[in-house]
Amino acid sequence: MPLLSKYYLPGLAVEDHSIEVPLDWRGTSPAALAGVADPCPSRLVCESAGLDPDPAFAGQKIKLFYRVVCSPENVGRDLPLIVFLQGGPGGACPRLTSPSSDGWVEEAIRHFRVVLPDQRGCGRSSRVDGARMEALAAEARREGADPARRQADYLKRFLADSIIRDFEYLRLSEFDGARWVTLGQSYGGFLTLANLSTFPAGVAAAFTCGGIPHVPASADEVYAHTFPRMLAKTRGWYERYPEDERRMSLVADRAAAGDLRLPDGSLLSVRRLQLCGGGLGMKPAPERLHSMLDMAFSDGDGSCGDALAHAGGDPRKVALFRGFLEDVQTQTDSASNPLYWTLQEFIYADGKLERPIRWSAARQTDSMPEFSEDARPLMLFGEAMFPWMFREDPALVPFADAMDLLMEDTSFGRLYDQVQLAANEVPLQAAVYFDDLYVDSGLQLDTLSRVGRSHAWVTNEFEHDGLHGSEVFRHILAEARDRGDLEGVL
C-alpha cells in the first residue's frame, strides 16, 4: 500500500496514500487491472469493459488520493473497513481535526478503520480546475482537435461510473479484496446505488444519508420537485427574520445598478446574489445568512433606513461593507471546487439519454416568475447551476465552451441497473430527511421501494447535512446492527 505519510491528530491515527488509476476505465475493469479473478462480473462491468477507450486518453493515468484513519488505541488491530462516499459532485474527503470535527467519524472509529478517498478530480486526486481545462485546450489545438470537445470528453470521465471503478480497484488492489461497508452522504448515495448496480460483491453493507437518487434518473423531474422547496425555504427564512427580507431587497436593488464588484473584481449581479441560498437546506444556514446581512451596510447604524438615508434615498448608491462582499464572494464563487457546479446536472445522466439536459435548472426557473431578478422579495437559489455562471465566475469561465457541448450530449456512462437493484442482497440502510431541500424524500422512498434489502429511516429532525452531527450515523448503524444486517461485520 503506497504510504505518503503517517501521523497523529488529536484522537486519530492517520495514514495518507495514493495510487494510480486509468483516466478512462472503458476497455478494462478493476478486477482485470488488479490481476484478480472476477467470477461473476455484473452486466454493467461487462458492458464497460467491452467499450473502446477514447484514443485521446488511451493509457493516461491519474492519481487517487485516500486517507485511512482509526482511533490511536486501534492501530494494528484488524478492524472492518468503512469507506466514505463523499457528497459532491467533485467532493473531497473531510479534512479532520479531531474525531468530533465531522460528527459521524467519532462513532465510526469505534468499530471500523475509516477510508476517506478524494474523488477523482478534487482534493489531492489529480484536481481538475481552470488551469487543467486550459492545458487540455492547448493540447487539443496542437493536435488539430476541437479544444471544447476534448475538454467535454475529459469531464465525462469524472462522473460516478468512473468514481466507483476507482474505489473498487482501490478495494481489490490495496485492501486485499476485503468486503467493506460503504457510507454515502448526499451524492455519495448516488455512488452507493451505482456501486450496488455494478460491484455488489465487494460491499458487506451500505448506508446512505440524504442521497438516494430517483431511478430512472431525470434532472427535469428533480428540479420540478426542488424549486418549489427553494421558494418555501426562502420564505421561511424571511418569516423568521423579517428584517432580512428588507436587507436582501436593498442589496439586490444596489446590485441591479450593474456596477457592483466583489473583492476579486467579478460582477455581483442580482442572479449571483441569489446563489447565497445554496446552503438553505442545511443547519444553521438561515442564521448564517442573518448574521451576514446584519453587516451588509457601511453607513450609520447599519439599518436599511439609515443606509438609504446616507445614499440620498437612492438604492443604487447604497454603500455595502467590504466584509459583507467578501462573505458573498466566498459563498458564491467556485474556486475551491469548480467541478461541483460543472458536473451538477450530469449526475442525473445515466447511459443513453432520450434528450439532452440543456440546462435543466435554468429551464425550470424560466417558468417560475417568483425567481425573477426583479421580483421582491428576492427568492434565492439552492444547489442549482445556470449558464451565466460560466461567464461571470472567474473559476468557471475556462469550462464554458465544454459546458455548451455537454449540455447537448446524450451519451454518458451507465450508472444503475434496475434489475440488479431489485435483486440486491446487500443490506442498505438509508436516512431520508423528510424536508430535504436538495434530494426529494418522496423520490428517495420510491426508489428504495424497488431496491432489495433496503430500509429507510425517515425523519424531519435533521436537514441535508444531518450526518455531520453526532446522532444520524449512530442511529442508522444501530438499526442495521439490531436487524442483524451487520452480522459477520461487527
N, C-alpha and C positions, 0 to 999 in steps of 0.2 A: 504494500500500500504506500504510494509515494507521499512521504511526510514532508511538508514545508516548514512547519514549526509546531512547537508543543509548549504550552504554558498554562498558568492557572489564572482564573478570575475569581473574585470572591464567591465561594460556594460552587465553583465549576472547574473541572479539568477539561482542557480544550486541546484538540489537535486539528491542524489545518492541512488539507490535502488538495491535490489537483491531478486530474487525468486528462488524456486527450480523447475526444470523440469525433466522429465524422461530422462535417458540416451538413452533408446531405446523406441521410440514412437510407434513401432508396437504393435498392440493389443489394442490400445486405440486411442483417438482423443483429440484435445484441448478442444472441447466442452464438451465431457464426463468428462474429468479431471476437468474442471471448474464448472461442475454441471449445465450446461445450455442446453437448447434445441437447437438442430441444425435441423431446419425444412427441410432443403434441402441440405444435405451433398453431396459434389461432388463425382464423381466416384473415384478419387484418394484417398479421405478420406476414403471411404468405403473399398477400396482395402487394404489400410494400416491397418485399424482397424481390418480387418479380418485375419491378419497375426499373427503368434505366435512370441513373442519377443525371443531374444536369451537367453537361460537359464543362460548363464554365466553373463548376465547383468540384469536379472529379478529383478525388484524392486529398482535398483540403480538410484539415483538422482544426478544431477549436478546443479551447480549454474549458473544462468543467471543474469549478472550484467547489469544495464541500468542506464542512466543518463537522467534527464529531465531538459531542460534549457529554459528560456524565458528572455525577457528584464525586468529589475527591475520594470519598470512602469506597466508591465502587470501581476505582481504577484497577484494571487487571481482572475484574470479575466477568464471567461470560453471561452478560445480560442480553435479553432480546433487543432487537433493533426497532426503532420507530423513525420513519423518515418524514420530514415535514414538507408538505407540498404547499409552498408559499402562495399567497394571493398575488394578483397582478392584473393583466399580463405584464411581463417584464419585471417580476418581483425578485429582489434579492432576499436571502435568508435574514432573519433578525440579527442585528449586532447586539449581542447581550452584554450587559454589565454585571449581572448577577442572576440567580435563578428567578427572582421575582420581577425582573425588568420586562419580561414578557410572560404574563401570568401562567400560561399552560406549562411552561418549562419546569417550574418548581415541582409540579405533580409528576411530570413525565420522567424526570431523572430519578425519581424514587423507584421506578420499575424498569427503565429502559436505558440503553445507550441511544442518544438522540443524534440523528444525521440531519444536517442542515445544508442542503445544496443551494447554491446560487443558480437559478435557472439560466440557461444559455442566453447570452446577450446582455446580462445585467450583473451588478456586483463585480465579482472578480472572475466571472466566467466569460471571457472574450467579449467585453462590453461593446454594445452597439450604440453609437452616438452619431452626431452630425459629422464629425471628422471621419468616421468609418464610412458613412454614406458618400462623402466627397471623394474618398480614396477609391471606392468601388466605381464611381462615375468616371474618374480619371483612368482607371484600369480598363474600363469598357471602351473609352474613346481611343486609347492606344491600340486596342484590338479591333477597332472599327465596328463595335457593337453599340447597341442603344443603351446609354447610361441609365435611364429611368427603368428600363426593363430589367437590366442587371440588378439594380437596387431592389426592385419589387420581388424578383425571384429569390433574392437573398433573404429578404424579410420573411418570406413564406417558410423559410427553414427554422424560424424561431417560434413556431406555434406548438400546440400541445402534442401533435403527433411526433415531433422531434424530441420534445422535452421528456416524454415518458420513455422513449427509447434510450435517451441518455441515462435516465435513472435505472432502467432495467440493466443496462450494460454495467453501471456502477455496482449494482447488487451482485451481478454474476462475477465480475472481474475483481472486485475489491473486498467483497464480503462473503466469498466462497459460495455464492448462490443461496445463502440463508434466506428463508422467507422472512419478510419484515411486515410490521404494521405500518400503515400509512395514515397520516393526519393531514387533511386538506382544509385550508382556510380560503373562503371565497373562490377565486379562480382555481385554487387547489382542489376544490370539489369537482370542477370540470376535468382536471387532470386525473382525479380519482376514477371517474366513470370511464374516461378514455383508457386508463390503466387496467380497469377491470374488464374492459372490452378486449384488450389486446394481450395483457400479461397477467391473467388472474392467478396462475400457478405460483407466482412469486409473492403473493400477498396472503398473510395469515389472517388479518382483519383490517378493516378500513373505517376511519372516522372522517366525517366532514362537518364543517361549521359554516352555515350561511352560504353554501356553494354548490347545490345540486342544480345542474343546468336542465332546461327543458329539452327533452329528446322526443321527436326530432327538433333540431335547433333552428331558430329563426330570430334574427336581430329585430325584425319588424314587430314580431309578437312580444319580445321582451320590452321594447320601448313603448309599445301601446299600453303595457301594464305599469311601467315605472314612471313615465312622465306625469300622470295624474298624481302619483305619490309625491313627486317633486313639488308640485303645487301645494299639496297638503302639508308637507314638511316646512316649506317657506312660510305658509300662512300660520302654521302652528308656532313658528319662531316669532313672527310679528305679534301674534296674540299674546305670547308670553312676555315679550319686550316691545311694547308699542312704540317707544321712542326710536327703536332700531328701524322701524318702517320709515319714519321721517328722515332719519340719518341716511339710510340707504338711498332713498329717493333723492335727497340733496346731493349725495356723492354721484349718483347716476346723472343728474342734471349737469353737474360740473363736467363729468366725463363726456357728455353729449356735445360739449363745445368743440371736441375733436382735436384739442391741443394738449391734452393732459398726458404727461410722460411718467413712466415708472423710473426708479433709480438706474436701471440698466439701459435707459433710453428708449425702450419699446413703448408703444402706444397703450394707454389704458382706455380702451373703448368700453362702452356700456356692456357689450356682449362678453368682453373679457371679465368685467366686474361680476357678471352673472355666474362665472365659474367658481366664485367664492363659496357657492353652495355645495361644492363637491363632497364635503365632509358631513353634510347634514344628516346622514344616515348612521352616524357614529356618535358616541358619547365622549365628552360633553361639547359637541360641535356648536349648538346654539349659544352656549355660554362663551365659547372661544370667540365666535363672531360678535357677540355682545361686547366683549372686552376690547376687541379690535376696533369696532366702530366707536366705542367710548372715547377713543383717542384720535378720531378722524380729522378734526378741525383744529387749525393752528391758532385762531384768534379768540380773544376773550375767554369766556368760561367754557368753551368747547361745545356749547349747546347749538342746535340748529339755528335758533333765533339770533344768537349773538354772532355766529359765523356769517349769517346772511346780512346782518346789520353792518358788519365790518366790510362786506362786499357791496354796500350800497343797494342791497335788495336784489342784486343780480346773481343768480346761482352760477353763472358761467365764470364769475370772478371769485368764488369762494376759495379760500386758501386751505389746502389739505396738508396735514402734518407728514413730514417725510417718513417718520417711523411707521405711520399707517400705510403709506405707499409701499414701503419695504415689506410689510406684512402681506399686502395684496400680491406683490410680486412673488413672494415665497409660496403663497397658496396657489398661484395660477400659472407659474412657469413650469417647464418640463426638463430643466437642465439636469436634475438628479436622476430622472428615469424617463427618457424620451420614448421608450418602447411602450410605456403604459398607454399613452394616447395613440401612438402609431398603430398598435395591434388591437385596440379596444374592441372594434366591431368585428374583427376577423376571428375572435374566439368563438363566434357563432357560425363560422364557416366549416361545414362538415362534408367533405367529399365534393361531389359534383353538384353545384347549386342550380336551381331552376332559373334564377335571375340574379344579376349582380347585386351586391349590398347597396351601393350607390348612396352612401351617407345616410344611413337609416335614421339616426337620431335627428339629423337636420331636417329630413323629410317629415318626421313626427312633429317637430316644433313649428314647421311651416303651417301645420293645420291647427295650431293652438295659439290664438292671438294673445292669450294670457302671458306668453313668454316674449312678446314683442319688446324691443329695446325702449319703445316709447310708453309702454304700459307702466302705470303707477297704481298700487305699489309694485316695485320691481320683483319679479319672480326669478329665483336662482336655479341654476342647473346642478344636477348631481350626477357625476360619473357619466358624462356624455361628451362625445367628440364631434367637432364641426370642421368643415373645410377651411374656414377663415383662420383657424388656429395655426395652420401650416403656412400662413402668410404673415401672421402677426407675432408669433412666439419665436424668438431667435433660435431656440434649441430645436424647433420642429421644421424650420424653413428648409434645411437640407433634405428632408423627407418628402417634400411637397410633390415633386414630379412622380415619385414612385407611388404615392398615395393615389394620384389621379388614375394610374393604371390598375392598382389593386382594387379600387372601388368598382372597376368594370370587369374584373376577373370572375370566373365561375368555377375554377378548378383548384381545389385545395386538398390537403391530406385528409384521409378518413379518420374519424375520431371514435364514433360509437357504433357498436354492433348490437342492435336491439334484441336479436335472438340470443346472443351471448349474455346480455344483461338479464334477460328474463330467466335464463337458466343459471344465473350466478349462484355460486355456492360459498362465496367469501362473505362472512358476516360484515354488514355495513350498518354503522350507527351514525345517523345524521342529526345534528342540531339544526332545527329550522326555526328561524326567528320570524314570528308571525307578522311583524311590522317592518320587515327588512325593506329598505329603500331600493336596494340595488338588485336583489335576486328575489323575484316574487315567490312568496311562500306557497301560493296555490299551485304554481307551475312546478315547484320543487316536489310537492306532495304527489302531483300527478305522475311525475317521473318515477318517484320511489314506489308508487303502486305497481309499477311494471318492472321492478328490479328484484330479483330473488334474494331472499335472506336480508332484506333491508328493514330498518326500523327507524322511526322518526320520533324525536323529542321536540315537540312544538311548544315554544314559549314566547311570551311578549315581554319578558323581563329584561331582555338584552337587545342591543342594536347589532348592526352587522359585524362590529368588531368585538363581540362578546368573548371570543376565545382569548383575547389578550388580557382578560381578567383572570381571577384565580378559580372561578366556580365552574365554568362551562365544561372544560376538559375533565375535571374531576367527576362531574355528573355523568357524562356520556361514557366515560371509562367504567364507572361503577355499574351503569346499566348493562353494558356489554359483558362485564365480568359476572354479574349476578344472573345473567341469562345463560351463562356457560359458553359464550362466544369466544372467550379468551382461554379456553381450556387448551393446555399444551403450550401456551404462550407465557402466561403468568402463573 
